[in-house]
Amino acid sequence: MKLVKEKDTLIFDPQREGRYEIHKSGEQTTIIHEGKLALNETELHPIYEVCFDDETRAVGETLITDMDILNFRDIGGFVNEDGCQVKYGCFYRSSPIRLDTPKKKENFKKLKIQAILDFRSDDEVRGCPDDVLEGVRYYHRSAIHDKEYDSNFDMGALLKDDNANELSTYMKRIYVQLPFDNEAYKTMFDLMLDKKTPFVFHCSAGKDRTGVGAYLILKTLGVSDDVIMDDYMMSNVYLYERNKSVIAHYEDMPKADEIFGVIKENLLFTMKAIAAKYGDFKTYLKEEYDIDEQKIEMLKDTYLYKEKAHD
């Protein structure tokens, strides 16, 4: 089940056969329908409840195009291994927060985001600072702490060296380092534990450092690696139009698709590094973030819908 925008019209696609009941969360009016349904919707990022037989699911947009921010999406809606859904409207991932029009500022306010967590380096932030609205807390925590670049990581500068193989190898090394001793992700978990949500976390394109952050959140809430990997790979879809022109500019560069998009191998490096060091993810959470079994259950109680769903 999914909600998608088609020419400014919000469409519900059940992706299965049969009749269903659908209504907006918090409202009583119910529509009984079969097949795709065009919704008369003006609200930004609405959440609907859909019932097929005895199964009820929350359904919202993943990619929020009305923000007009590259790769801006809600990581809610995924069903975890216990059959519970991650809540919508708690965690957003994106590229830099540029609110350069009144409409974008208005839409950002509608999402009630309390904090922006910026994973970029000092140089990246100086080159394109976030627009931070009054009342929104801003946390700049560089996620890359590689000794070679430290807080001066700059993809654009590295590309000028025209050494794609070296850059590809460097990115793999970063994926191995990201999950450990990382103040960026510690701050992210602190916000979760303190219930300072909704928040948005981002890097330069919302795909690598942000992709690992999304993995850590969803994994903590019990979502399977396969489901998380599918979401991670969606950056290639959501960045496709931008990357077409960028890759064309670097058409002679080997591995351009890999550098400007995402590949499964990189996130697997993160997963395997955690397993190699700690054996299992719960031990990792306890050792890196002091999140024990009790805190995991508290996070699940806070950020999962109570009623179980079926994927």
N, C-alpha and C positions, 0 to 999 in steps of 0.2 A: 504494500500500500504506500502511495506517496502523493504529495501535493507538488505540482509543478506549475510554473508560469508559462503560458503560451500566448504570445502577443498581448501581454498585459492582463490576460484572464487567468484566474487561478483555477486549475483543473485538478480534481481528485481522480486518481487512477487506481482502482482496486487491485489491479494485476492478478485478478483471479475471477472465476466465474461465480455467479450467484447474486441474489438480492441482498442488500445490506441497508442498515439504518445509519444515518450520519447526522450529527448536529455539532454546532460549535460549543466548545467547553464553556460551561457557565450559563448556557441558554437551553430552553426546553423544546423549542421547535425542532422537529425531527423530519428528515426527508428519507423516504424509502425509494431506493433506486437500484438499477442494475447497469453495470458498465461505467464508462467515464462520465463524470458529472462536472459541468461548469458551475462554479460557485459565484454568486453575486457578492463579492467580497471587496471591501474598501479598507479594512483594517490591515495594518502592517503585521506580518508574521502571526496570523491567527492559528490556533490549535483546535483541531476537530477530534471528536470521538466517533469511532466507526465500529459498528457491531455486525459481525457475520455470525449467525447462529448464536453460540454461547461465548464467542470470543469478542472482546472489546479492546480496541487499540487506540492510542493517541496518535494523531498524524499531523505533522506540521511540515513546513518547507525546510529543506536542508540548506540549499543555496538561497540566500536572501538577496536577490538582485536589486531590490528597491534601495538598498544602502549605497549602491554604486561604488562599492569598495571591492577590489579584486579578491576573489576566493573567500568572501565573507559567508560563513555558514554556522549553523547551529549543530552541535554534535549530540543533540538529544534524539530520542526515538528509537535507538538501538535496543534490541532485546538481549538481555544477558543470559548467562548459562542457567540461571534459575527461572527463566521465563518472565522476568520483570523488565520493564522498559526504563531507559534513562529519561529523565524529565527534560522536556523542551524548555527553552528560555532560561537556562542556568549558565551554559558555557558556549561562548562563541569563539571561533577561530578565524583569522583573517590575515590580510596584508596590512601595511601601515594605515592608521586611522586618519584619513583626510576628509575633513568636514568643511569643504570650501564653498558650500552653497547653503542658503537657509533651509532648503528641503532636506539635505543630508543631516544637518544639525537637528532638525525636527524629528526625522526618523530615528536618529541615534537616541534621542531623549525618550522616544516611545518604547524602546527596548529596555529602558530602566537600568541600563548598565551602570554598575557602581564603581568599577575599576577597569583600567587598561593595564595589561601586563605586557611590556615591550621587551622581547627577547633579543633585540638587535645590538650590535656593537656600538661603541661611542661614535665612531666615524659614520656609521649608517644613520644613526639618529641625527647627527649634525647635518647630514645631507638631505634628510627628509623627516623633520620632526612631526610627531603626532599632534593633531588638534585635540586638545583636552578641554572639555566643557566644564563650567563651574559645577562643583558638587561631585565630580568624578575623580577618583584617586588615580594617580599615575605612578606605576612602578617600572623603573627601567632596570632590568637585570639581564646583562648579557649572558646568553646561554652557552656561548662558546668560550671555553677557557683553555684553549690549546696554547701551549707555551710559545709556539711560533708566531701566532697572531694575536692571542689574548683578546683584548677589547677592541682591537683595531681591524677585526675581520671586515673585509669589504669585497663582495663578490665581483663588483665591477672592476676594481683595481686588479684582482687576480686574473680576470679575463683578459686584461691588457697584455699579460705575459704570454698569451696565446699558447698555453701549455695545458691542453684539455686532459691529457693523461695524468699529469701531476695534480690538477684540480680534482679530477675524479677520485684519485687515491686519497687526497686530502679529505674529501667529503666522507668517504668511508671511515676514515680515522675519526672524524668528528662524531659520526653516529655511534661509534664504540665509546667515546668519551662522554657524550651528552648525559646519560642517565646517572652519572656519579658525581658526588660532591658539587652539586649544581644549585647555586642560590636562586636561579630563575625558577626552577621547578619546586624548590623549597617554598618560595613565596607563593607559587601557584597552589600548593597543597595547604599552606597556611590560610589563604583566602577561602578555600573549600571548607576547611575545618572550622573557621570562624563564621561561616555562612555569609560571607561578603560577596554574594552573587546577586544578579548575573555579573559575570566579568568576561572580557574579551582578551585573548592572548594572541600574540602575533610576532612574526619576524618580517623579513623583507618581501617574501612572496606567499607566506602562510603555508609552506609545504614541508620544510625539513625540521628546523627547530620547533616549529609549531606542530608538525606531524608527530614528533616524539612526545610533545606535551599532551596532545590528544590521546595518544596511545596510553600514556600513564594514567590519565583520568579514566578512560573507558575500561582499562584493565583493572583498575582499582574497584570499579563498580561492577566487575564480574562479566564484562563483555569478552567474547572469545577472540583469540588472536586472528582467526580467519575473518571475522566480521570487521575487526579494527583494520586489518590489512586492506580489505575492500574499500573502506572509507579513506584510508591513506592514499590509495591509488587514484581516488576520484580527483585529486589535484590535477592530474593530467587532463581530465575532462574540463574542469572549471578554469584551467589556465590555457586551454587549447588555443583560443583566439589570440591571446597575447603572445603565446609562445611561437605561433606561426611566423609572426614578423620578426621576433627576436632570433629564432633559429635561422631564418632566412638571412639575417645579417651576419650570422656566424656559420654560413652554409659549408664552408671549407673546414670547419672545426670538427674533428672526430668526437663522438660521444656528446654532441650538443643536446640531443633529446634527453639523455641521462642527466646532464648538468642542469638544464632548465626545467625538467620535469622531475618525477620521482620514479624510482625502481624498487621492486619488492626487496631486492638484496640489501639495500641500505637499512630499512627498518628491521630486517632480520638480523643485521649486525647488532643493533640495539638489544633485541630480544635475547640473542645468544650471549651477549656480553653480560647481561643481568643473570642469566642462568649459570654462566661459567663462574661468576664471582660469588653468587649467593645461593644457587641451587634452585630456589623457587621465588616467585614474585612477592609472597607475603613476607619472607625474610628480608628481601630487598626493601620493602616499604618500612619495615621496623628499623633496619639499620641506617637507611638513608634519611628517613623523615620522621622517625619515632611514631609511626602509625602502626598500632598493634591491632589485634583481632577486634577489640572493642571499638576502636576508632573506625575501622573498616565498616563495621556494622552500622555505626552512627552515620557515616557518609552514605551508605546504601539507603538507610532509612530516610535521609534528607533528600537524596537526589534520584531516587527511583520511585516510579508510580507504585502504589500499593497493590493494585490488581494485576495479576499475572496475565501475560499475553502469550501467544504462540507465534513463532516466527514462520 
